[in-house]
Amino acid sequence: MVSSTKSLLVTYATSHGSTAEVAQHIADKLSKYRVDVDSAPIMQVRNLAKYDVVVFGSPVHNGLMLPALTHFLTTHGTTLARKHVFLFLTCILVLEQDGAASAIERYIPNRIHEHLGIPPENIRAFAGKLNWDTITIDERWQLTNRYDGKKLPDQNGSSDYRDWDQIGGWANTIAEQLNLR
């Protein structure tokens, strides 16, 4: 329970901007609770000393969180283990039945959440946005040939699968857990 939260950081790895938009939505919701909330790309985060709470996320590409997030965890893992932390993933697998639970189980490397002491209720997986017109040929090939779900979404144009109410609801759950008013 954190009632005297001074400062929160919402940080993210992103390739095409979808996860950045999810992180910003979370930050915007949390800022309504009259606390200091910073939002920044994960590669710009140098020091976590001023933050009591860290919310961080990454999309899943090719069955992995982005290398920037892995670097962040390697660099700041000891510090994160002493803070109140929340983790989110964006992943197309979430669209399938039990997809959120499957994404969390499959794509969090080396059970890092256990090493950092992140309880299961502090972890979420959200559907992302998929724009077939802007992903590279390599990304398209990897997604179509290595997708480990049952049915890949439509491969035409852009589809935004993000559930903003669900994402905002999780931000509100974070605020409740931290006793923010």
RAGI-V545336 format. One record per pair of residues at least 6 apart in sequence whose C-alpha atoms are under 8 Angstrom apart, sorted by the first residue. I is the first residue (numbers start at 1). GAP is how many residues later the second one is. D is the distance in whole Angstrom. If there is no record, write none. Layout:
I | GAP | D
I | GAP | D
//
This chain:
1 | 176 | 7
1 | 177 | 6
1 | 178 | 7
2 | 175 | 8
2 | 176 | 5
2 | 177 | 6
3 | 175 | 6
3 | 176 | 5
3 | 177 | 7
5 | 30 | 7
5 | 47 | 6
5 | 48 | 8
5 | 173 | 7
5 | 175 | 8
6 | 29 | 7
6 | 30 | 7
6 | 45 | 7
6 | 46 | 6
7 | 28 | 6
7 | 29 | 5
7 | 30 | 6
7 | 31 | 8
7 | 43 | 7
7 | 44 | 5
7 | 45 | 6
7 | 46 | 7
8 | 27 | 8
8 | 28 | 6
8 | 29 | 5
8 | 30 | 6
8 | 43 | 5
8 | 44 | 6
8 | 45 | 5
8 | 46 | 6
8 | 47 | 8
9 | 28 | 6
9 | 29 | 5
9 | 30 | 6
9 | 31 | 8
9 | 42 | 6
9 | 44 | 6
9 | 45 | 5
9 | 46 | 6
10 | 13 | 6
10 | 14 | 8
10 | 16 | 8
10 | 17 | 6
10 | 27 | 7
10 | 28 | 6
10 | 29 | 5
10 | 30 | 7
10 | 44 | 6
10 | 45 | 5
10 | 46 | 6
11 | 12 | 7
11 | 28 | 6
11 | 29 | 5
11 | 30 | 5
11 | 31 | 5
11 | 34 | 8
11 | 43 | 8
11 | 44 | 6
11 | 45 | 5
11 | 46 | 7
12 | 7 | 7
12 | 8 | 6
12 | 11 | 7
12 | 28 | 7
12 | 29 | 5
12 | 30 | 5
12 | 44 | 5
12 | 45 | 5
12 | 46 | 6
12 | 57 | 7
13 | 6 | 7
13 | 7 | 7
13 | 28 | 6
13 | 29 | 5
13 | 30 | 8
13 | 44 | 6
13 | 45 | 5
13 | 46 | 7
13 | 53 | 7
13 | 55 | 6
13 | 56 | 6
14 | 6 | 6
14 | 27 | 8
14 | 44 | 6
14 | 45 | 6
14 | 52 | 8
15 | 44 | 8
18 | 110 | 7
18 | 111 | 6
19 | 38 | 7
19 | 39 | 6
19 | 40 | 6
19 | 71 | 6
19 | 109 | 7
20 | 21 | 8
22 | 145 | 7
23 | 16 | 7
23 | 33 | 8
23 | 34 | 7
24 | 15 | 7
25 | 142 | 8
25 | 143 | 7
26 | 141 | 7
26 | 142 | 6
26 | 144 | 8
26 | 145 | 5
27 | 10 | 6
27 | 11 | 7
27 | 12 | 6
27 | 144 | 8
29 | 139 | 6
29 | 142 | 6
29 | 143 | 7
30 | 7 | 7
30 | 141 | 6
30 | 142 | 7
30 | 145 | 7
31 | 6 | 6
33 | 142 | 7
33 | 147 | 6
33 | 148 | 6
34 | 147 | 7
35 | 145 | 8
42 | 14 | 8
42 | 26 | 7
42 | 27 | 7
42 | 30 | 7
43 | 25 | 6
43 | 29 | 7
48 | 28 | 8
48 | 31 | 7
52 | 31 | 6
52 | 32 | 7
53 | 30 | 6
53 | 31 | 5
53 | 32 | 6
54 | 26 | 8
54 | 29 | 7
54 | 30 | 6
54 | 31 | 5
54 | 32 | 6
55 | 30 | 6
55 | 31 | 5
55 | 32 | 6
55 | 33 | 8
56 | 29 | 8
56 | 30 | 6
56 | 31 | 5
56 | 32 | 6
57 | 12 | 8
57 | 30 | 6
57 | 31 | 5
57 | 32 | 5
57 | 33 | 8
58 | 7 | 6
58 | 8 | 6
58 | 11 | 7
58 | 30 | 7
58 | 31 | 5
58 | 32 | 6
59 | 6 | 6
59 | 7 | 7
59 | 30 | 5
59 | 31 | 4
59 | 32 | 6
59 | 69 | 8
60 | 6 | 7
60 | 29 | 7
60 | 30 | 6
60 | 31 | 5
60 | 47 | 7
61 | 30 | 8
61 | 82 | 8
62 | 80 | 6
62 | 81 | 7
62 | 84 | 7
62 | 85 | 8
63 | 43 | 8
63 | 44 | 6
63 | 84 | 8
64 | 43 | 6
64 | 44 | 8
64 | 45 | 8
65 | 24 | 8
65 | 42 | 7
65 | 43 | 7
65 | 44 | 8
77 | 39 | 7
78 | 38 | 8
80 | 36 | 7
81 | 34 | 8
81 | 35 | 5
81 | 36 | 6
84 | 34 | 8
85 | 33 | 6
85 | 37 | 7
86 | 32 | 7
86 | 36 | 5
86 | 37 | 6
87 | 31 | 8
87 | 35 | 6
87 | 36 | 5
87 | 37 | 7
88 | 35 | 6
88 | 36 | 5
88 | 37 | 5
88 | 38 | 7
89 | 14 | 8
89 | 15 | 8
89 | 35 | 6
89 | 36 | 5
89 | 37 | 6
90 | 35 | 6
90 | 36 | 5
90 | 37 | 5
90 | 38 | 5
91 | 12 | 7
91 | 34 | 7
91 | 35 | 6
91 | 36 | 5
91 | 37 | 6
92 | 35 | 5
92 | 36 | 6
92 | 37 | 8
92 | 38 | 8
92 | 61 | 8
93 | 6 | 5
93 | 7 | 7
93 | 9 | 8
93 | 10 | 6
93 | 34 | 7
93 | 55 | 8
93 | 56 | 6
94 | 6 | 5
94 | 7 | 8
94 | 8 | 8
94 | 9 | 7
94 | 31 | 7
94 | 32 | 6
94 | 33 | 5
95 | 32 | 6
95 | 66 | 8
96 | 53 | 7
96 | 54 | 8
96 | 55 | 8
100 | 24 | 7
100 | 25 | 5
100 | 26 | 7
101 | 24 | 8
103 | 22 | 7
104 | 19 | 8
104 | 20 | 7
104 | 21 | 6
113 | 6 | 7
122 | 52 | 8
126 | 36 | 7
126 | 37 | 8
126 | 41 | 7
127 | 34 | 6
127 | 35 | 5
127 | 36 | 7
128 | 32 | 7
128 | 33 | 5
128 | 34 | 5
129 | 29 | 7
129 | 30 | 6
129 | 31 | 4
129 | 32 | 5
129 | 33 | 6
130 | 28 | 6
130 | 29 | 5
130 | 30 | 6
130 | 31 | 8
131 | 26 | 6
131 | 27 | 4
131 | 28 | 6
132 | 8 | 7
132 | 23 | 6
132 | 24 | 6
132 | 25 | 5
132 | 26 | 6
133 | 23 | 8
133 | 24 | 6
133 | 25 | 7
144 | 8 | 7
175 | 6 | 8
//
